[in-house]
């Protein structure tokens, strides 16, 4: 299961529990936490897609530089994915704070 699906499931469960208890503040916190991570995951998803696309294009144009391009691509993916992990930390802070 992807991170986004897991977060959405957790947010919905938290919102359902708050709804059953009638606690409006927890409902808003659950919805806000889910939306915060959803928005935080959009940017890195687009960034990684663009990065890989450009790397494949660069490797197709200069096959002799494929090793260096691939190494830089994986570094870029790691740095971009760190942004999604920051969004995950914000989700956890919103959920439990």
N, C-alpha and C positions, 0 to 999 in steps of 0.2 A: 504494500500500500504506500502510495506517495505521501510525502510530508503534508501536502495541501489537503489530501483526502483525510488524513489522520486528524489534522487540526480542525477541519470542518466537522468531522464526526464528534470530536471532543467538545467543540463549541456548541453543537446542537444538543448534546447530552447535558451539558452544563445549563443551557438555556431551558431545557425541558424540566430539569430539577428545580430551577428557580421559578419557573412558571407554576409548577405544582405547589410550591411553597408560597406563591404569591409575592415574591420579593422582586420588585421592579428594578432595583439597583443591580442585582445580580443578573437579571435578564439583559440589561443594557451592557453590563461588563462582558458577558459572554458573547453578545453580538459584536461588540466593539473589538474584542480580542480576535474573533474569527475574521472580521473584515480587515483588521490591521495586518494579520499575517497574509491574508489573500492579496492585499495590495503590495505587501513587501515581497511576495513571490513573483509578481508580474514582471518587475524590472529585471531581476536576474534571469528569469526565463527567456525574455526577449534578448537580453545581452548575450547569453550563452548561445542561443540560436544564431544570432548575427555573427558572433565570434567564430563558431565552427564553420559557418557558411563561407566566410571570408578566408579562413584557413584552407579549406578545401579548394577554393578558387586559386589561392596562392600556390598550393602544391600542384595544381593542374598546370599552371603557367610556368613554374620552375620546379620540375621534379627533383633536380639535384639539391634543392634547398629544403626538401620535405622534412628531413630530420630536425632541422632548426625550427621550422615553422610548427611542427608537431609539438616540440618541447615548449615553445612559447604559447601555443594554443592551450596545452594542459595547465600551464601556469595561469593563464588568463581565466580559464574555467574555474580553477581553485579560488582565485581572488573574487571572481564574480559570485561564486557559490557562497563565499563568506558573507556576502550581503544578505542572502536568504537565511543564513544561520543567525544573523543579527535580528532579523525579523522574527525568527522562531523564539529567540530569547525575549524579545519584547512581548510576544504572545504569552509566554510562560509568566512573565512579570504581571501582565494584565490579568491573567487567569487567577493567579494566587495572591495578588496584592490587594 
